Amino acid sequence: MEQLQSRLDALEYENERLRVSASAATDTPAKEDTSSAELEQLQLDRQQAVEKTTELEVRLSELDRDLQSRDAELQALRAEKENLTVQLTDAKAELDESVASHEQDVAAKVNALEGIQHNLQESEQQIIKRDRVIETQSAEIEDLKSNLEKTYAELEEEKKELGAQIDELRIAGQVCILILLALEISYY
């Protein structure tokens, strides 16, 4: 907040300096040709400084509103904290009373829990046995799959070989027929 105020002051000072420079530039007509560009630049700088000052004033106003809003929220939070502290004290007293009655229930529940743990251990042992059986069966299934794939590959290879042999026999048969036809033709 202080930074914005100091920047605002600095921009107002720069704005005033630019006004003085602009009025000095317009007072000397002999230098008008050489300083017209400087005057335009100074006016542009002045306009930018005015715009920046306006922006900073708006921002400062927004920050003031935010600060007031946060102060109100802080007051509300402090009041709520005090209310919650009272409620917490009451709740702690009730809790202390209920802890005493719950401690009696805990002993009964511990006994029940021990029974459940015993049953759970038995169940876990049964699960471990089932898992071992499943692992064994899975290994057997994998072996069967591997054998099946191997057998299938062998059958495919034999199929290819038989197909090649059939093609060879077909060609040999056609050659024989051609030879017989050639012999028959040459015989006549």
C-alpha positions, 0 to 999 in steps of 0.5 A: 500500500505504501509502495503504491502511495510512493509511486503515486507521489513520484508520478505526480511529481513527474507530471508536474515537472512535465507541465513545467517543461511543456509551458517553458517550451511554449514560452520560447518561440525561437526554439519552437522548431527544435523543441517541437519534437521534444514538446510532443514527447513531453506531452506524450510522457505527460499523458502516459504519466496521467494515465498511470496516475489514474490507474494507480489511484484506481488500484489504491482505491481497490486495495483500500476496499479490499483492506476494509473487507478483510478487516471485517472478515478478520473481526468476524473470524475472531468472533467465530473463534471465540464461539468455537472455543466455548463450543470446544470446551463444552465438547471436551467435557462431554467427551471426557464423560463419554470416554469413561463409559466407552472404556467399559465397552472397549474391553468387551469389544477387544474380546470379540476382536480377538475371536474375529482375528482367530477366524481371520487367521484361519481364513487366511490359511485357507486362502493361502492353500487355495492360492497354492492350488491355483498356482499349481493349476496355472503352471499346469495350464501354462504347460498345456498351452505351451504344448498345444502351441508347439503341437499346433506349430508342428501340425502347421509345418506338417500341413505345409510339407504335405501341401508341398508333397501334394503339389509335387505329386500333382506336377508329377502326375501331369508330367506322366499324363503328358508323357503318355499323351506324347507316346500315344501321339507318336505311336499313331 
